[in-house]
């Protein structure tokens, strides 16, 4: 809630990532990644994690001509986010999109949760 009384919604409930009882906003992690000079676009989803329920995983597309390693991006995230909010993995890929260009996070989530009985609700 802002000081002027307005409420700002930051993320959809189905995109929240439950890390050991803490809710992590996928948008917060994505905003951190977008601050890196090499990142063109990204999406963050929760993936299964036996000890804490879920952990964030990032899917990243790099800008043309840019190069960065997974470990460099993870280190960048650790500088700007609490450790439990940092992705456990980063996959460099072209992101699935609708015909209007919106990233289809649900496809990434389905891919990561395939074969698990405890699927996230709303998938």
Biopython code that builds the backbone (N, CA, C, O; Angstrom):
import numpy as np
from Bio.PDB.StructureBuilder import StructureBuilder

atoms = [
    (1, "UNK", "N", (0.848, -1.173, 0.000)),
    (1, "UNK", "CA", (0.000, 0.000, 0.000)),
    (1, "UNK", "C", (0.897, 1.241, 0.000)),
    (1, "UNK", "O", (1.845, 1.349, 0.779)),
    (2, "UNK", "N", (0.575, 2.151, -0.878)),
    (2, "UNK", "CA", (1.328, 3.405, -0.967)),
    (2, "UNK", "C", (0.847, 4.380, 0.109)),
    (2, "UNK", "O", (-0.269, 4.241, 0.609)),
    (3, "UNK", "N", (1.668, 5.359, 0.467)),
    (3, "UNK", "CA", (1.283, 6.336, 1.484)),
    (3, "UNK", "C", (-0.027, 7.066, 1.157)),
    (3, "UNK", "O", (-0.740, 7.505, 2.060)),
    (4, "UNK", "N", (-0.338, 7.192, -0.141)),
    (4, "UNK", "CA", (-1.564, 7.890, -0.525)),
    (4, "UNK", "C", (-2.797, 6.984, -0.482)),
    (4, "UNK", "O", (-3.890, 7.407, -0.859)),
    (5, "UNK", "N", (-2.624, 5.732, -0.019)),
    (5, "UNK", "CA", (-3.755, 4.816, 0.142)),
    (5, "UNK", "C", (-3.997, 3.880, -1.023)),
    (5, "UNK", "O", (-4.832, 2.981, -0.924)),
    (6, "UNK", "N", (-3.286, 4.068, -2.127)),
    (6, "UNK", "CA", (-3.460, 3.186, -3.265)),
    (6, "UNK", "C", (-2.733, 1.865, -3.032)),
    (6, "UNK", "O", (-1.648, 1.827, -2.454)),
    (7, "UNK", "N", (-3.360, 0.781, -3.498)),
    (7, "UNK", "CA", (-2.768, -0.550, -3.384)),
    (7, "UNK", "C", (-2.208, -0.929, -4.746)),
    (7, "UNK", "O", (-2.874, -0.764, -5.769)),
    (8, "UNK", "N", (-0.988, -1.436, -4.753)),
    (8, "UNK", "CA", (-0.346, -1.856, -5.993)),
    (8, "UNK", "C", (-0.196, -3.374, -5.975)),
    (8, "UNK", "O", (0.423, -3.938, -5.073)),
    (9, "UNK", "N", (-0.773, -4.028, -6.986)),
    (9, "UNK", "CA", (-0.615, -5.471, -7.118)),
    (9, "UNK", "C", (0.637, -5.737, -7.937)),
    (9, "UNK", "O", (0.821, -5.156, -9.006)),
    (10, "UNK", "N", (1.497, -6.614, -7.435)),
    (10, "UNK", "CA", (2.783, -6.851, -8.080)),
    (10, "UNK", "C", (2.848, -8.144, -8.874)),
    (10, "UNK", "O", (3.632, -8.248, -9.817)),
    (11, "UNK", "N", (2.040, -9.132, -8.508)),
    (11, "UNK", "CA", (2.159, -10.426, -9.160)),
    (11, "UNK", "C", (0.858, -11.192, -9.020)),
    (11, "UNK", "O", (0.087, -10.938, -8.095)),
    (12, "UNK", "N", (0.606, -12.109, -9.909)),
    (12, "UNK", "CA", (-0.549, -12.993, -9.801)),
    (12, "UNK", "C", (-0.255, -14.049, -8.748)),
    (12, "UNK", "O", (0.894, -14.456, -8.573)),
    (13, "UNK", "N", (-1.289, -14.494, -8.046)),
    (13, "UNK", "CA", (-1.076, -15.478, -6.988)),
    (13, "UNK", "C", (-0.495, -16.769, -7.543)),
    (13, "UNK", "O", (0.308, -17.419, -6.873)),
    (14, "UNK", "N", (-0.884, -17.154, -8.757)),
    (14, "UNK", "CA", (-0.354, -18.398, -9.321)),
    (14, "UNK", "C", (1.114, -18.272, -9.733)),
    (14, "UNK", "O", (1.786, -19.281, -9.950)),
    (15, "UNK", "N", (1.615, -17.038, -9.842)),
    (15, "UNK", "CA", (3.021, -16.833, -10.174)),
    (15, "UNK", "C", (3.901, -16.653, -8.942)),
    (15, "UNK", "O", (5.123, -16.557, -9.059)),
    (16, "UNK", "N", (3.283, -16.607, -7.760)),
    (16, "UNK", "CA", (4.061, -16.521, -6.525)),
    (16, "UNK", "C", (4.778, -17.853, -6.310)),
    (16, "UNK", "O", (4.249, -18.917, -6.633)),
    (17, "UNK", "N", (5.964, -17.777, -5.769)),
    (17, "UNK", "CA", (6.784, -18.963, -5.538)),
    (17, "UNK", "C", (6.907, -19.143, -4.029)),
    (17, "UNK", "O", (7.363, -18.243, -3.324)),
    (18, "UNK", "N", (6.492, -20.323, -3.533)),
    (18, "UNK", "CA", (6.504, -20.610, -2.099)),
    (18, "UNK", "C", (7.821, -21.289, -1.747)),
    (18, "UNK", "O", (7.999, -22.481, -1.997)),
    (19, "UNK", "N", (8.735, -20.532, -1.169)),
    (19, "UNK", "CA", (10.059, -21.043, -0.790)),
    (19, "UNK", "C", (10.085, -21.199, 0.725)),
    (19, "UNK", "O", (10.302, -20.230, 1.452)),
    (20, "UNK", "N", (9.865, -22.404, 1.190)),
    (20, "UNK", "CA", (9.912, -22.680, 2.629)),
    (20, "UNK", "C", (8.955, -21.814, 3.426)),
    (20, "UNK", "O", (9.291, -21.377, 4.526)),
    (21, "UNK", "N", (7.771, -21.556, 2.894)),
    (21, "UNK", "CA", (6.779, -20.759, 3.594)),
    (21, "UNK", "C", (6.844, -19.268, 3.285)),
    (21, "UNK", "O", (5.941, -18.522, 3.663)),
    (22, "UNK", "N", (7.884, -18.828, 2.611)),
    (22, "UNK", "CA", (8.020, -17.426, 2.203)),
    (22, "UNK", "C", (7.520, -17.272, 0.771)),
    (22, "UNK", "O", (7.884, -18.058, -0.104)),
    (23, "UNK", "N", (6.691, -16.269, 0.533)),
    (23, "UNK", "CA", (6.225, -15.996, -0.819)),
    (23, "UNK", "C", (7.220, -15.100, -1.538)),
    (23, "UNK", "O", (7.572, -14.019, -1.065)),
    (24, "UNK", "N", (7.664, -15.578, -2.694)),
    (24, "UNK", "CA", (8.603, -14.829, -3.522)),
    (24, "UNK", "C", (7.865, -14.409, -4.790)),
    (24, "UNK", "O", (7.264, -15.245, -5.465)),
    (25, "UNK", "N", (7.907, -13.142, -5.108)),
    (25, "UNK", "CA", (7.272, -12.628, -6.313)),
    (25, "UNK", "C", (8.179, -12.891, -7.507)),
    (25, "UNK", "O", (9.341, -12.486, -7.520)),
    (26, "UNK", "N", (7.635, -13.572, -8.510)),
    (26, "UNK", "CA", (8.419, -13.832, -9.711)),
    (26, "UNK", "C", (8.789, -12.518, -10.394)),
    (26, "UNK", "O", (9.855, -12.411, -11.001)),
    (27, "UNK", "N", (7.922, -11.529, -10.297)),
    (27, "UNK", "CA", (8.194, -10.229, -10.920)),
    (27, "UNK", "C", (9.400, -9.551, -10.275)),
    (27, "UNK", "O", (10.191, -8.911, -10.969)),
    (28, "UNK", "N", (9.549, -9.683, -8.964)),
    (28, "UNK", "CA", (10.702, -9.076, -8.276)),
    (28, "UNK", "C", (12.010, -9.675, -8.793)),
    (28, "UNK", "O", (12.980, -8.953, -9.027)),
    (29, "UNK", "N", (12.030, -10.993, -8.970)),
    (29, "UNK", "CA", (13.233, -11.658, -9.464)),
    (29, "UNK", "C", (13.478, -11.266, -10.921)),
    (29, "UNK", "O", (14.619, -11.026, -11.316)),
    (30, "UNK", "N", (12.409, -11.200, -11.720)),
    (30, "UNK", "CA", (12.543, -10.803, -13.127)),
    (30, "UNK", "C", (13.066, -9.375, -13.249)),
    (30, "UNK", "O", (13.912, -9.098, -14.099)),
    (31, "UNK", "N", (12.572, -8.468, -12.412)),
    (31, "UNK", "CA", (13.042, -7.085, -12.452)),
    (31, "UNK", "C", (14.526, -6.994, -12.156)),
    (31, "UNK", "O", (15.234, -6.180, -12.749)),
    (32, "UNK", "N", (14.996, -7.821, -11.246)),
    (32, "UNK", "CA", (16.428, -7.868, -10.944)),
    (32, "UNK", "C", (17.209, -8.319, -12.178)),
    (32, "UNK", "O", (18.211, -7.702, -12.541)),
    (33, "UNK", "N", (16.755, -9.384, -12.815)),
    (33, "UNK", "CA", (17.445, -9.896, -14.007)),
    (33, "UNK", "C", (17.442, -8.881, -15.145)),
    (33, "UNK", "O", (18.435, -8.744, -15.859)),
    (34, "UNK", "N", (16.332, -8.171, -15.316)),
    (34, "UNK", "CA", (16.242, -7.168, -16.388)),
    (34, "UNK", "C", (17.244, -6.029, -16.198)),
    (34, "UNK", "O", (17.585, -5.350, -17.166)),
    (35, "UNK", "N", (17.714, -5.811, -14.993)),
    (35, "UNK", "CA", (18.708, -4.762, -14.747)),
    (35, "UNK", "C", (20.089, -5.141, -15.281)),
    (35, "UNK", "O", (20.952, -4.276, -15.435)),
    (36, "UNK", "N", (20.302, -6.422, -15.563)),
    (36, "UNK", "CA", (21.595, -6.847, -16.114)),
    (36, "UNK", "C", (21.675, -6.432, -17.586)),
    (36, "UNK", "O", (20.711, -6.610, -18.331)),
    (37, "UNK", "N", (22.780, -5.898, -17.994)),
    (37, "UNK", "CA", (22.943, -5.352, -19.345)),
    (37, "UNK", "C", (22.721, -6.370, -20.466)),
    (37, "UNK", "O", (22.356, -5.980, -21.575)),
    (38, "UNK", "N", (22.934, -7.673, -20.205)),
    (38, "UNK", "CA", (22.865, -8.687, -21.255)),
    (38, "UNK", "C", (21.476, -9.294, -21.432)),
    (38, "UNK", "O", (21.234, -9.983, -22.422)),
    (39, "UNK", "N", (20.562, -9.055, -20.498)),
    (39, "UNK", "CA", (19.257, -9.718, -20.515)),
    (39, "UNK", "C", (18.268, -8.943, -21.385)),
    (39, "UNK", "O", (17.998, -7.766, -21.146)),
    (40, "UNK", "N", (17.734, -9.626, -22.398)),
    (40, "UNK", "CA", (16.700, -9.056, -23.249)),
    (40, "UNK", "C", (15.324, -9.295, -22.646)),
    (40, "UNK", "O", (14.528, -8.367, -22.500)),
    (41, "UNK", "N", (15.049, -10.555, -22.296)),
    (41, "UNK", "CA", (13.780, -10.896, -21.654)),
    (41, "UNK", "C", (13.982, -12.110, -20.759)),
    (41, "UNK", "O", (14.916, -12.892, -20.935)),
    (42, "UNK", "N", (13.080, -12.242, -19.794)),
    (42, "UNK", "CA", (13.189, -13.359, -18.865)),
    (42, "UNK", "C", (11.831, -13.685, -18.265)),
    (42, "UNK", "O", (10.897, -12.884, -18.306)),
    (43, "UNK", "N", (11.754, -14.880, -17.711)),
    (43, "UNK", "CA", (10.576, -15.333, -16.974)),
    (43, "UNK", "C", (11.075, -16.187, -15.827)),
    (43, "UNK", "O", (12.024, -16.956, -15.978)),
    (44, "UNK", "N", (10.428, -16.048, -14.673)),
    (44, "UNK", "CA", (10.814, -16.820, -13.497)),
    (44, "UNK", "C", (9.598, -17.598, -13.015)),
    (44, "UNK", "O", (8.510, -17.043, -12.861)),
    (45, "UNK", "N", (9.800, -18.898, -12.778)),
    (45, "UNK", "CA", (8.731, -19.759, -12.267)),
    (45, "UNK", "C", (9.273, -20.578, -11.101)),
    (45, "UNK", "O", (10.483, -20.736, -10.939)),
    (46, "UNK", "N", (8.350, -21.095, -10.295)),
    (46, "UNK", "CA", (8.735, -21.980, -9.209)),
    (46, "UNK", "C", (8.899, -23.399, -9.737)),
    (46, "UNK", "O", (8.073, -23.887, -10.509)),
    (47, "UNK", "N", (9.969, -24.048, -9.313)),
    (47, "UNK", "CA", (10.197, -25.443, -9.687)),
    (47, "UNK", "C", (10.183, -26.287, -8.410)),
    (47, "UNK", "O", (10.411, -25.769, -7.316)),
    (48, "UNK", "N", (9.916, -27.583, -8.552)),
    (48, "UNK", "CA", (9.860, -28.449, -7.366)),
    (48, "UNK", "C", (11.191, -28.476, -6.618)),
    (48, "UNK", "O", (12.265, -28.514, -7.218)),
    (49, "UNK", "N", (11.085, -28.454, -5.297)),
    (49, "UNK", "CA", (12.264, -28.517, -4.442)),
    (49, "UNK", "C", (11.868, -29.295, -3.197)),
    (49, "UNK", "O", (11.019, -28.842, -2.428)),
    (50, "UNK", "N", (12.460, -30.435, -2.993)),
    (50, "UNK", "CA", (12.021, -31.367, -1.956)),
    (50, "UNK", "C", (12.058, -30.785, -0.540)),
    (50, "UNK", "O", (11.185, -31.103, 0.267)),
    (51, "UNK", "N", (13.027, -29.956, -0.222)),
    (51, "UNK", "CA", (13.158, -29.458, 1.150)),
    (51, "UNK", "C", (12.281, -28.246, 1.453)),
    (51, "UNK", "O", (11.890, -28.040, 2.602)),
    (52, "UNK", "N", (11.970, -27.453, 0.450)),
    (52, "UNK", "CA", (11.265, -26.196, 0.720)),
    (52, "UNK", "C", (10.039, -25.993, -0.166)),
    (52, "UNK", "O", (9.499, -24.887, -0.200)),
    (53, "UNK", "N", (9.592, -26.991, -0.863)),
    (53, "UNK", "CA", (8.405, -26.855, -1.703)),
    (53, "UNK", "C", (8.736, -26.411, -3.107)),
    (53, "UNK", "O", (8.543, -27.159, -4.065)),
    (54, "UNK", "N", (9.236, -25.191, -3.233)),
    (54, "UNK", "CA", (9.590, -24.643, -4.538)),
    (54, "UNK", "C", (10.852, -23.796, -4.423)),
    (54, "UNK", "O", (11.223, -23.340, -3.342)),
    (55, "UNK", "N", (11.490, -23.603, -5.552)),
    (55, "UNK", "CA", (12.616, -22.688, -5.687)),
    (55, "UNK", "C", (12.452, -21.952, -7.010)),
    (55, "UNK", "O", (11.891, -22.516, -7.950)),
    (56, "UNK", "N", (12.924, -20.711, -7.116)),
    (56, "UNK", "CA", (12.830, -19.983, -8.378)),
    (56, "UNK", "C", (13.808, -20.510, -9.426)),
    (56, "UNK", "O", (14.953, -20.841, -9.118)),
    (57, "UNK", "N", (13.336, -20.579, -10.661)),
    (57, "UNK", "CA", (14.190, -20.879, -11.808)),
    (57, "UNK", "C", (13.914, -19.819, -12.858)),
    (57, "UNK", "O", (12.762, -19.468, -13.111)),
    (58, "UNK", "N", (14.975, -19.311, -13.467)),
    (58, "UNK", "CA", (14.844, -18.260, -14.471)),
    (58, "UNK", "C", (15.093, -18.814, -15.871)),
    (58, "UNK", "O", (15.965, -19.658, -16.082)),
    (59, "UNK", "N", (14.315, -18.323, -16.804)),
    (59, "UNK", "CA", (14.494, -18.606, -18.222)),
    (59, "UNK", "C", (14.834, -17.272, -18.866)),
    (59, "UNK", "O", (14.078, -16.309, -18.741)),
    (60, "UNK", "N", (15.973, -17.209, -19.559)),
    (60, "UNK", "CA", (16.503, -15.929, -20.015)),
    (60, "UNK", "C", (16.836, -15.978, -21.501)),
    (60, "UNK", "O", (17.374, -16.964, -22.004)),
    (61, "UNK", "N", (16.502, -14.884, -22.193)),
    (61, "UNK", "CA", (16.941, -14.652, -23.565)),
    (61, "UNK", "C", (17.887, -13.464, -23.519)),
    (61, "UNK", "O", (17.567, -12.424, -22.943)),
    (62, "UNK", "N", (19.056, -13.627, -24.130)),
    (62, "UNK", "CA", (20.061, -12.565, -24.112)),
    (62, "UNK", "C", (19.895, -11.618, -25.297)),
    (62, "UNK", "O", (19.347, -11.985, -26.336)),
    (63, "UNK", "N", (20.381, -10.393, -25.117)),
    (63, "UNK", "CA", (20.397, -9.420, -26.206)),
    (63, "UNK", "C", (21.378, -9.889, -27.266)),
    (63, "UNK", "O", (22.346, -10.589, -26.968)),
    (64, "UNK", "N", (21.122, -9.500, -28.488)),
    (64, "UNK", "CA", (21.998, -9.869, -29.598)),
    (64, "UNK", "C", (23.417, -9.372, -29.341)),
    (64, "UNK", "O", (23.633, -8.205, -29.014)),
    (65, "UNK", "N", (24.371, -10.270, -29.495)),
    (65, "UNK", "CA", (25.773, -9.919, -29.306)),
    (65, "UNK", "C", (26.261, -9.949, -27.870)),
    (65, "UNK", "O", (27.452, -9.753, -27.625)),
    (66, "UNK", "N", (25.380, -10.186, -26.923)),
    (66, "UNK", "CA", (25.771, -10.224, -25.511)),
    (66, "UNK", "C", (26.054, -11.653, -25.075)),
    (66, "UNK", "O", (25.455, -12.605, -25.576)),
    (67, "UNK", "N", (26.968, -11.780, -24.143)),
    (67, "UNK", "CA", (27.281, -13.084, -23.563)),
    (67, "UNK", "C", (27.387, -12.942, -22.058)),
    (67, "UNK", "O", (27.966, -11.984, -21.546)),
    (68, "UNK", "N", (26.818, -13.910, -21.359)),
    (68, "UNK", "CA", (26.915, -13.964, -19.906)),
    (68, "UNK", "C", (26.701, -15.419, -19.504)),
    (68, "UNK", "O", (25.939, -16.139, -20.150)),
    (69, "UNK", "N", (27.361, -15.846, -18.458)),
    (69, "UNK", "CA", (27.201, -17.225, -18.009)),
    (69, "UNK", "C", (26.130, -17.299, -16.926)),
    (69, "UNK", "O", (25.738, -16.292, -16.335)),
    (70, "UNK", "N", (25.675, -18.521, -16.689)),
    (70, "UNK", "CA", (24.701, -18.747, -15.630)),
    (70, "UNK", "C", (25.269, -18.286, -14.291)),
    (70, "UNK", "O", (24.573, -17.621, -13.523)),
    (71, "UNK", "N", (26.505, -18.624, -14.006)),
    (71, "UNK", "CA", (27.100, -18.257, -12.717)),
    (71, "UNK", "C", (27.233, -16.742, -12.562)),
    (71, "UNK", "O", (27.095, -16.230, -11.450)),
    (72, "UNK", "N", (27.495, -16.016, -13.644)),
    (72, "UNK", "CA", (27.576, -14.555, -13.569)),
    (72, "UNK", "C", (26.202, -13.946, -13.247)),
    (72, "UNK", "O", (26.100, -13.020, -12.442)),
    (73, "UNK", "N", (25.153, -14.475, -13.884)),
    (73, "UNK", "CA", (23.806, -13.966, -13.603)),
    (73, "UNK", "C", (23.362, -14.317, -12.188)),
    (73, "UNK", "O", (22.720, -13.508, -11.519)),
    (74, "UNK", "N", (23.700, -15.513, -11.733)),
    (74, "UNK", "CA", (23.361, -15.896, -10.360)),
    (74, "UNK", "C", (24.071, -14.996, -9.356)),
    (74, "UNK", "O", (23.474, -14.592, -8.358)),
    (75, "UNK", "N", (25.319, -14.684, -9.606)),
    (75, "UNK", "CA", (26.072, -13.782, -8.729)),
    (75, "UNK", "C", (25.451, -12.387, -8.744)),
    (75, "UNK", "O", (25.387, -11.727, -7.707)),
    (76, "UNK", "N", (24.994, -11.935, -9.908)),
    (76, "UNK", "CA", (24.327, -10.640, -10.022)),
    (76, "UNK", "C", (23.062, -10.622, -9.159)),
    (76, "UNK", "O", (22.799, -9.651, -8.450)),
    (77, "UNK", "N", (22.285, -11.702, -9.229)),
    (77, "UNK", "CA", (21.062, -11.796, -8.418)),
    (77, "UNK", "C", (21.388, -11.778, -6.927)),
    (77, "UNK", "O", (20.687, -11.133, -6.148)),
    (78, "UNK", "N", (22.438, -12.476, -6.530)),
    (78, "UNK", "CA", (22.813, -12.527, -5.111)),
    (78, "UNK", "C", (23.213, -11.154, -4.569)),
    (78, "UNK", "O", (23.085, -10.890, -3.373)),
    (79, "UNK", "N", (23.696, -10.287, -5.454)),
    (79, "UNK", "CA", (24.060, -8.934, -5.031)),
    (79, "UNK", "C", (22.827, -8.074, -4.774)),
    (79, "UNK", "O", (22.886, -7.119, -3.999)),
    (80, "UNK", "N", (21.707, -8.410, -5.423)),
    (80, "UNK", "CA", (20.536, -7.524, -5.389)),
    (80, "UNK", "C", (19.299, -8.116, -4.718)),
    (80, "UNK", "O", (18.326, -7.399, -4.481)),
    (81, "UNK", "N", (19.323, -9.411, -4.409)),
    (81, "UNK", "CA", (18.155, -10.072, -3.813)),
    (81, "UNK", "C", (18.552, -10.852, -2.566)),
    (81, "UNK", "O", (19.712, -11.226, -2.394)),
    (82, "UNK", "N", (17.572, -11.090, -1.703)),
    (82, "UNK", "CA", (17.797, -12.013, -0.585)),
    (82, "UNK", "C", (18.106, -13.391, -1.169)),
    (82, "UNK", "O", (17.579, -13.741, -2.225)),
    (83, "UNK", "N", (18.929, -14.158, -0.517)),
    (83, "UNK", "CA", (19.408, -15.432, -1.059)),
    (83, "UNK", "C", (18.264, -16.391, -1.394)),
    (83, "UNK", "O", (18.348, -17.116, -2.385)),
    (84, "UNK", "N", (17.191, -16.410, -0.582)),
    (84, "UNK", "CA", (16.108, -17.340, -0.851)),
    (84, "UNK", "C", (15.281, -16.936, -2.075)),
    (84, "UNK", "O", (14.503, -17.740, -2.589)),
    (85, "UNK", "N", (15.446, -15.705, -2.538)),
    (85, "UNK", "CA", (14.736, -15.234, -3.731)),
    (85, "UNK", "C", (15.518, -15.486, -5.016)),
    (85, "UNK", "O", (14.962, -15.398, -6.110)),
    (86, "UNK", "N", (16.791, -15.796, -4.886)),
    (86, "UNK", "CA", (17.637, -15.994, -6.063)),
    (86, "UNK", "C", (17.305, -17.299, -6.774)),
    (86, "UNK", "O", (17.009, -18.305, -6.128)),
    (87, "UNK", "N", (17.353, -17.283, -8.097)),
    (87, "UNK", "CA", (17.112, -18.525, -8.841)),
    (87, "UNK", "C", (18.156, -19.584, -8.499)),
    (87, "UNK", "O", (19.315, -19.271, -8.230)),
    (88, "UNK", "N", (17.721, -20.842, -8.514)),
    (88, "UNK", "CA", (18.666, -21.944, -8.309)),
    (88, "UNK", "C", (19.288, -22.353, -9.631)),
    (88, "UNK", "O", (20.327, -23.012, -9.657)),
    (89, "UNK", "N", (18.650, -21.964, -10.729)),
    (89, "UNK", "CA", (19.161, -22.282, -12.057)),
    (89, "UNK", "C", (18.686, -21.225, -13.039)),
    (89, "UNK", "O", (17.646, -20.594, -12.848)),
    (90, "UNK", "N", (19.468, -21.046, -14.091)),
    (90, "UNK", "CA", (19.089, -20.150, -15.179)),
    (90, "UNK", "C", (19.260, -20.923, -16.481)),
    (90, "UNK", "O", (20.322, -21.480, -16.760)),
    (91, "UNK", "N", (18.200, -20.944, -17.261)),
    (91, "UNK", "CA", (18.215, -21.628, -18.551)),
    (91, "UNK", "C", (18.136, -20.574, -19.648)),
    (91, "UNK", "O", (17.227, -19.744, -19.664)),
    (92, "UNK", "N", (19.098, -20.617, -20.565)),
    (92, "UNK", "CA", (19.100, -19.680, -21.686)),
    (92, "UNK", "C", (18.298, -20.296, -22.819)),
    (92, "UNK", "O", (18.632, -21.371, -23.316)),
    (93, "UNK", "N", (17.231, -19.602, -23.224)),
    (93, "UNK", "CA", (16.299, -20.167, -24.198)),
    (93, "UNK", "C", (15.462, -19.067, -24.826)),
    (93, "UNK", "O", (15.438, -17.936, -24.340)),
    (94, "UNK", "N", (14.775, -19.406, -25.912)),
    (94, "UNK", "CA", (13.746, -18.525, -26.456)),
    (94, "UNK", "C", (12.483, -18.795, -25.663)),
    (94, "UNK", "O", (12.109, -19.951, -25.465)),
    (95, "UNK", "N", (11.832, -17.757, -25.212)),
    (95, "UNK", "CA", (10.661, -17.911, -24.363)),
    (95, "UNK", "C", (9.394, -18.135, -25.200)),
    (95, "UNK", "O", (9.215, -17.504, -26.242)),
    (96, "UNK", "N", (8.515, -19.040, -24.737)),
    (96, "UNK", "CA", (7.259, -19.249, -25.455)),
    (96, "UNK", "C", (6.353, -18.030, -25.290)),
    (96, "UNK", "O", (6.220, -17.484, -24.195)),
    (97, "UNK", "N", (5.728, -17.610, -26.402)),
    (97, "UNK", "CA", (4.901, -16.405, -26.363)),
    (97, "UNK", "C", (3.583, -16.629, -27.098)),
    (97, "UNK", "O", (3.454, -17.508, -27.951)),
    (98, "UNK", "N", (2.615, -15.799, -26.731)),
    (98, "UNK", "CA", (1.341, -15.786, -27.446)),
    (98, "UNK", "C", (1.541, -15.035, -28.764)),
    (98, "UNK", "O", (2.615, -14.494, -29.027)),
    (99, "UNK", "N", (0.499, -15.010, -29.581)),
    (99, "UNK", "CA", (0.583, -14.301, -30.860)),
    (99, "UNK", "C", (0.764, -12.793, -30.665)),
    (99, "UNK", "O", (1.217, -12.097, -31.573)),
    (100, "UNK", "N", (0.411, -12.298, -29.486)),
    (100, "UNK", "CA", (0.592, -10.872, -29.199)),
    (100, "UNK", "C", (1.907, -10.572, -28.479)),
    (100, "UNK", "O", (2.176, -9.421, -28.135)),
    (101, "UNK", "N", (2.728, -11.605, -28.250)),
    (101, "UNK", "CA", (4.049, -11.397, -27.666)),
    (101, "UNK", "C", (4.147, -11.552, -26.165)),
    (101, "UNK", "O", (5.210, -11.307, -25.595)),
    (102, "UNK", "N", (3.057, -11.957, -25.496)),
    (102, "UNK", "CA", (3.096, -12.149, -24.043)),
    (102, "UNK", "C", (3.778, -13.486, -23.720)),
    (102, "UNK", "O", (3.486, -14.507, -24.343)),
    (103, "UNK", "N", (4.676, -13.465, -22.753)),
    (103, "UNK", "CA", (5.384, -14.685, -22.353)),
    (103, "UNK", "C", (4.404, -15.638, -21.681)),
    (103, "UNK", "O", (3.629, -15.235, -20.813)),
    (104, "UNK", "N", (4.445, -16.900, -22.087)),
    (104, "UNK", "CA", (3.538, -17.931, -21.552)),
    (104, "UNK", "C", (4.238, -18.691, -20.425)),
    (104, "UNK", "O", (4.808, -19.761, -20.636)),
    (105, "UNK", "N", (4.182, -18.116, -19.233)),
    (105, "UNK", "CA", (4.831, -18.733, -18.074)),
    (105, "UNK", "C", (4.253, -20.103, -17.756)),
    (105, "UNK", "O", (4.973, -20.992, -17.303)),
    (106, "UNK", "N", (2.961, -20.276, -17.989)),
    (106, "UNK", "CA", (2.338, -21.542, -17.640)),
    (106, "UNK", "C", (2.981, -22.707, -18.399)),
    (106, "UNK", "O", (3.028, -23.820, -17.875)),
    (107, "UNK", "N", (3.472, -22.479, -19.613)),
    (107, "UNK", "CA", (4.149, -23.546, -20.359)),
    (107, "UNK", "C", (5.489, -23.895, -19.708)),
    (107, "UNK", "O", (5.870, -25.064, -19.644)),
    (108, "UNK", "N", (6.188, -22.886, -19.232)),
    (108, "UNK", "CA", (7.456, -23.135, -18.535)),
    (108, "UNK", "C", (7.199, -23.885, -17.236)),
    (108, "UNK", "O", (7.935, -24.807, -16.885)),
    (109, "UNK", "N", (6.142, -23.480, -16.522)),
    (109, "UNK", "CA", (5.786, -24.137, -15.267)),
    (109, "UNK", "C", (5.412, -25.598, -15.523)),
    (109, "UNK", "O", (5.861, -26.488, -14.801)),
    (110, "UNK", "N", (4.599, -25.846, -16.541)),
    (110, "UNK", "CA", (4.200, -27.222, -16.866)),
    (110, "UNK", "C", (5.418, -28.080, -17.195)),
    (110, "UNK", "O", (5.509, -29.232, -16.771)),
    (111, "UNK", "N", (6.344, -27.514, -17.947)),
    (111, "UNK", "CA", (7.573, -28.223, -18.324)),
    (111, "UNK", "C", (8.366, -28.639, -17.085)),
    (111, "UNK", "O", (8.867, -29.762, -17.018)),
    (112, "UNK", "N", (8.481, -27.753, -16.119)),
    (112, "UNK", "CA", (9.272, -28.030, -14.924)),
    (112, "UNK", "C", (8.575, -28.964, -13.944)),
    (112, "UNK", "O", (9.239, -29.693, -13.207)),
    (113, "UNK", "N", (7.244, -28.952, -13.927)),
    (113, "UNK", "CA", (6.487, -29.774, -12.983)),
    (113, "UNK", "C", (6.028, -31.097, -13.587)),
    (113, "UNK", "O", (5.384, -31.885, -12.895)),
    (114, "UNK", "N", (6.333, -31.362, -14.832)),
    (114, "UNK", "CA", (5.912, -32.609, -15.480)),
    (114, "UNK", "C", (6.421, -33.805, -14.679)),
    (114, "UNK", "O", (7.612, -33.903, -14.384)),
    (115, "UNK", "N", (5.509, -34.714, -14.331)),
    (115, "UNK", "CA", (5.880, -35.920, -13.603)),
    (115, "UNK", "C", (5.801, -35.795, -12.094)),
    (115, "UNK", "O", (6.010, -36.789, -11.399)),
    (116, "UNK", "N", (5.509, -34.618, -11.555)),
    (116, "UNK", "CA", (5.387, -34.450, -10.112)),
    (116, "UNK", "C", (3.930, -34.522, -9.715)),
    (116, "UNK", "O", (3.067, -33.960, -10.390)),
    (117, "UNK", "N", (3.653, -35.216, -8.612)),
    (117, "UNK", "CA", (2.282, -35.346, -8.143)),
    (117, "UNK", "C", (1.782, -34.069, -7.490)),
    (117, "UNK", "O", (0.595, -33.755, -7.581)),
    (118, "UNK", "N", (2.659, -33.333, -6.840)),
    (118, "UNK", "CA", (2.258, -32.111, -6.123)),
    (118, "UNK", "C", (2.348, -30.909, -7.047)),
    (118, "UNK", "O", (3.166, -30.016, -6.828)),
    (119, "UNK", "N", (1.529, -30.880, -8.058)),
    (119, "UNK", "CA", (1.567, -29.774, -8.996)),
    (119, "UNK", "C", (1.012, -28.503, -8.383)),
    (119, "UNK", "O", (0.181, -28.552, -7.476)),
    (120, "UNK", "N", (1.467, -27.382, -8.874)),
    (120, "UNK", "CA", (0.972, -26.093, -8.418)),
    (120, "UNK", "C", (-0.482, -25.956, -8.869)),
    (120, "UNK", "O", (-0.828, -26.317, -9.994)),
    (121, "UNK", "N", (-1.318, -25.438, -7.991)),
    (121, "UNK", "CA", (-2.697, -25.189, -8.385)),
    (121, "UNK", "C", (-2.719, -24.109, -9.447)),
    (121, "UNK", "O", (-1.925, -23.169, -9.418)),
    (122, "UNK", "N", (-3.638, -24.257, -10.380)),
    (122, "UNK", "CA", (-3.792, -23.278, -11.436)),
    (122, "UNK", "C", (-3.004, -23.618, -12.682)),
    (122, "UNK", "O", (-3.052, -22.881, -13.667)),
    (123, "UNK", "N", (-2.274, -24.732, -12.654)),
    (123, "UNK", "CA", (-1.501, -25.134, -13.836)),
    (123, "UNK", "C", (-2.358, -26.023, -14.695)),
    (123, "UNK", "O", (-1.912, -26.482, -15.746)),
]
sb = StructureBuilder()
sb.init_structure("model")
sb.init_model(0)
sb.init_chain("A")
sb.init_seg("    ")
for serial, (resi, resn, name, xyz) in enumerate(atoms, 1):
    if name == "N":
        sb.init_residue(resn, " ", resi, " ")
    sb.init_atom(name, np.array(xyz, "f"), 0.0, 1.0, " ", f" {name:<3s}", serial, name[0])
structure = sb.get_structure()
